[in-house]
């Protein structure tokens, strides 16, 4: 587990994020993740509504759902601000 933690922290220092996918770990630039529409971003992070609700027996789902709502709200604000420019 320490090796995984070290890899994730190392990639973060480089401006990347590590995401767990069905095919294993995926490293992507943070900017690329952020620049996606909210649906793609949440899907890549396994934080879309459908995925979160499959873990309804784990109390962590409450904060995951809140995180999803915050990300959607922030992406909406970003889009609105970009449209004003």
N, C-alpha and C positions, 0 to 999 in steps of 0.2 A: 504493500500500500504506500510506503514511503516513496518508492520509485515513481509511482503514479502521481502522487502529490508534488514531487519535485518537478516532473515533466509539466504538469499543469501550471505551476508557478513560474517555471522557466519560460514557457510559451507566453504567459500573460505579460511578463517583462518585455517580451519582444513585440507586444501589441496584438497577440493572437489569443484565441480562446480554443479550448479543447472540448469537444462535444462527443458524447457517447452515442453511437448510432448502431443500427442492426449489423452493420459491417465492421464494427469496432470503433476505435477512437478516430475522430476527424479533427484536424487542426485547421483553423480558418482565421484570416485576419479579422479582428474585431470590427473594423470598418465595414467589411463585406457583410457581416452578420447584421449590423445596425442598419445598413442601407437597404435591406430587404423590406418588403411590405410586412406588416405586423403578422399576417397569417404564416408567412414563410419563416420568419424569425421565431415565432412561438413553436412552430412545428419542429424546426431544427433543434430547439432546446427541450423538446418534449413537454412543453408547457401550454399546448393548445387545450381547449376545453375538453375535448373527447378523451385525450390522454389523461389529463388530471383527474377526471371523474372515474377512471378505471381504478384509481387508488383511493377510493372513498373510505376504506377501512383504516387508512393511515392518516392520523390527524394532521400530518404535514400537508395534506391536500388543501387545507384551508388557506395557508400562506402561499402555496403554489397558485391557487386560484386568484388570490389578491395580487400576486406578482403579475399574472397574466393580465388582469384588469388594468394595472398600473402601466404595463408596457403598451397595451392598446391605447390608453389615454395619452401617454407621452408621444407615441407615434402619430396620433391624430393631431396633437399640438404641433409637432414638427412639420407635418404636411401642411397644416394651415399657415404656419410661419413661412414656409418655402413658397407657398402660393402668393403671399403678400410681397415677396421680393421681386 
